[in-house]
Amino acid sequence: MVLDKFSLKGKVGIVTGASRGIGHGIAMGLAEAGADLVLMGRVQETIEKAAKDVEAVGRKARAVVGDTAKEEDARRVVDETLKAFGRVDILVNAAGVTARAAAEDFPVDEWDRIMGVNLRGAFLMSVAAGKEMIQQKSGKIIHIASMGTYIGIPNASAYVASKGGVGQYTKNLAVEWAKYNIQVNAIAPGYIETDMTRPLKQNPERMESIMMRTPARRWGQPEELAGAAVFLASAASDFVTGHILDVDGGFMAG
């Protein structure tokens, strides 16, 4: 049955940035589809709460505190996944940060921080998990891209640069690792209601611009990314790799 291909029963996943927003919404979707999860975040209290949310739907979960931009933390979360569950089938790189400033005034330290989490973090996590997937001859890696993967966004030069890199890194990994039966794809969310996007919702001019550009005439919710993530994490997408899937209410079609 085709619906069986969407099941994640018996699968083990790692989700970074899982304590809130998009990462949490995706983690809950994977858990509801049957996956056991290791959740990574920077704050002990919030990532442990996220693990309890996963357990509440009947799946096993582990909470790991760490920074995806640090190589030792990326390796440690994979090691802890192997120790707890014996394998890693799915990696979702959802950890992300942003800052807003005019391009000519963008602080160098903020540029480095954003590139570190959004792009270096995706690289370090993918390498750490990918080495295990290569040994298994199977795996699913899902990056979180952005509308900024395709277009410019005012006052977000570092974020857009990092997400452009995520899009190209997705395609390159897909090409290199297809021979190992590893599928590497990305989800590009439109404007989703999260703590990160709250300043945009509070800016009347930007809010009007976003709403006019989005045919659905609304913002998305984190849980609305779960279906795309389950598809890309499951056997239903075994012949899909190097793809960036827009979940944007029609933003890029407008």
C-alpha positions in Angstrom: 0.0 0.0 0.0 1.3 3.4 -0.9 0.5 4.9 2.5 2.9 2.3 4.1 5.8 4.0 2.3 5.2 7.1 4.4 5.6 5.3 7.7 8.7 6.0 9.8 8.2 3.1 12.2 11.6 1.6 13.1 13.5 4.7 11.9 15.7 6.9 14.0 16.1 10.6 13.4 18.1 13.6 14.6 16.5 17.0 14.5 18.5 20.1 15.3 16.8 23.3 16.4 14.0 21.1 17.7 13.0 23.0 20.8 10.7 25.4 19.0 9.4 26.8 15.7 10.0 24.9 12.5 12.3 22.3 14.1 9.8 21.4 16.8 6.9 21.2 14.2 8.9 18.9 12.0 10.1 16.7 15.0 6.5 16.2 16.1 5.5 15.2 12.5 8.3 12.6 12.3 7.4 11.2 15.7 3.7 11.0 14.8 4.8 9.0 11.7 6.7 6.5 13.9 10.3 7.7 14.2 12.3 7.7 17.5 14.2 10.9 17.8 17.3 12.6 19.2 16.6 16.3 19.6 19.4 18.9 19.7 19.1 22.4 21.0 21.1 25.0 23.0 18.9 25.3 26.1 18.5 22.3 28.4 15.1 23.2 29.6 13.5 23.8 26.3 15.0 20.8 24.5 14.0 18.5 27.3 10.5 19.8 27.0 10.6 19.0 23.3 11.7 15.5 24.1 8.7 15.1 26.4 6.4 16.3 23.6 7.7 13.5 21.4 7.3 10.9 24.2 3.8 12.1 24.7 2.9 10.7 21.2 4.3 7.3 22.0 7.9 7.6 20.6 11.3 7.4 22.3 13.3 10.6 22.5 16.6 11.9 23.8 17.5 15.5 24.4 21.0 16.7 23.7 22.3 20.2 24.4 24.8 21.4 21.8 25.8 23.9 19.2 25.7 22.7 15.6 28.5 25.1 14.6 30.9 23.2 16.8 32.4 20.1 15.3 32.7 18.3 18.7 29.0 18.8 19.4 27.9 17.6 15.9 30.0 14.4 16.5 28.7 14.0 20.0 25.0 14.1 19.0 25.6 11.4 16.4 27.5 9.3 18.9 24.7 9.6 21.5 22.2 8.6 18.8 24.1 5.5 18.0 24.5 4.7 21.7 20.8 5.1 22.4 19.3 3.6 19.2 22.1 1.9 17.2 21.6 3.7 14.0 20.7 7.0 12.4 18.3 7.0 9.4 17.2 10.7 9.2 18.8 14.0 9.8 16.9 17.3 9.8 19.1 20.4 9.9 16.5 22.9 11.3 18.8 25.0 13.6 18.8 28.5 12.3 19.4 32.1 13.3 19.1 35.5 11.7 19.8 39.2 12.3 18.7 42.3 10.5 20.8 45.2 9.4 21.5 47.1 6.2 24.1 45.3 4.1 26.6 48.2 4.3 26.4 48.2 8.1 26.1 44.4 8.8 28.2 43.5 11.8 31.0 41.1 11.0 30.4 39.1 14.2 26.7 38.6 13.3 27.7 37.5 9.8 30.0 34.9 11.3 27.3 33.7 13.8 24.6 33.3 11.2 26.9 31.6 8.7 28.2 29.4 11.5 24.8 28.0 12.6 22.9 28.0 9.3 25.6 26.8 6.9 28.6 25.5 8.9 26.1 23.7 11.2 24.4 22.0 8.3 27.8 20.9 6.9 29.1 19.6 10.3 25.9 17.7 11.1 25.6 16.2 7.6 29.2 15.0 7.7 28.8 13.5 11.1 25.6 11.7 10.3 26.5 11.0 6.7 29.5 8.9 7.6 27.1 6.6 9.5 24.6 6.6 6.7 27.3 5.7 4.2 28.2 2.6 6.3 24.5 1.7 6.4 24.0 2.3 2.7 20.9 4.3 3.4 19.8 7.7 4.9 17.7 10.8 4.5 19.0 14.3 5.1 16.7 17.3 5.1 18.0 20.8 5.2 15.9 23.8 5.9 16.4 26.3 3.1 14.3 29.5 2.7 12.8 31.9 0.3 16.2 33.6 0.7 17.7 30.6 -1.1 16.2 32.1 -4.3 15.6 35.8 -3.7 17.0 38.8 -1.8 15.4 39.8 1.4 15.9 43.4 2.7 18.3 43.8 5.7 19.1 40.0 5.7 22.3 39.7 3.7 23.9 37.1 6.0 20.8 35.0 6.3 20.2 35.0 2.5 23.9 34.2 1.8 23.7 31.3 4.3 20.5 29.9 2.9 21.8 30.2 -0.7 24.7 28.1 0.5 22.3 25.6 2.0 20.5 25.2 -1.3 23.7 24.5 -3.2 25.1 22.2 -0.5 21.9 20.2 -0.7 22.4 19.6 -4.4 26.1 18.8 -4.1 25.5 16.3 -1.3 22.7 14.7 -3.3 25.1 14.2 -6.3 28.0 12.8 -4.2 26.0 10.5 -1.9 23.4 9.1 -4.3 25.7 6.1 -4.8 25.3 5.3 -1.1 21.5 5.3 -1.3 21.4 8.6 0.7 18.8 11.1 -0.4 19.5 14.7 0.4 16.8 17.3 0.0 15.7 20.6 1.5 12.4 22.3 2.5 12.1 26.0 1.8 9.5 27.5 4.1 7.7 30.7 3.2 6.8 33.0 6.0 6.0 30.9 9.0 4.9 32.2 12.4 7.8 31.6 14.7 9.9 33.6 17.3 12.4 34.4 14.5 9.8 36.0 12.3 7.9 37.9 15.0 9.7 41.2 14.2 8.4 41.0 10.6 4.8 40.6 11.8 5.2 43.6 14.0 6.4 45.7 11.0 3.3 47.0 9.2 5.1 47.7 5.9 6.8 44.4 5.7 3.7 42.6 6.8 1.7 44.1 4.0 4.4 43.3 1.5 4.5 39.6 2.6 0.8 39.2 2.6 0.4 40.7 -0.9 3.2 38.4 -2.3 1.7 35.3 -0.7 -1.3 34.0 -2.7 -2.6 32.1 0.3 -2.9 35.5 2.0 -1.7 34.1 5.4 1.4 33.0 7.2 2.1 29.3 7.7 2.3 27.4 11.0 5.4 25.2 11.9 3.3 22.1 11.9 2.4 22.7 8.2 6.0 21.7 7.3 5.6 18.3 8.9 4.0 16.6 5.9 6.8 17.6 3.6 9.3 16.4 6.1 7.7 13.0 6.6 7.6 12.6 2.8 11.3 13.4 2.4 12.2 11.3 5.4 10.3 8.2 4.2 10.5 5.5 1.5 8.0 7.5 -0.5 10.8 9.8 -1.6 13.4 7.2 -2.4 13.8 8.5 -6.0 13.8 12.2 -4.9 17.2 13.8 -4.2 18.7 17.2 -4.7 15.3 18.8 -4.6 14.2 22.0 -2.7 10.5 21.7 -1.8 8.8 25.0 -1.3 6.2 25.1 1.5 5.2 28.8 1.1 1.6 29.4 0.4 2.4 30.1 -3.3 5.0 32.8 -2.5 7.5 31.8 -5.1 4.7 31.2 -7.7 3.5 34.8 -7.3 
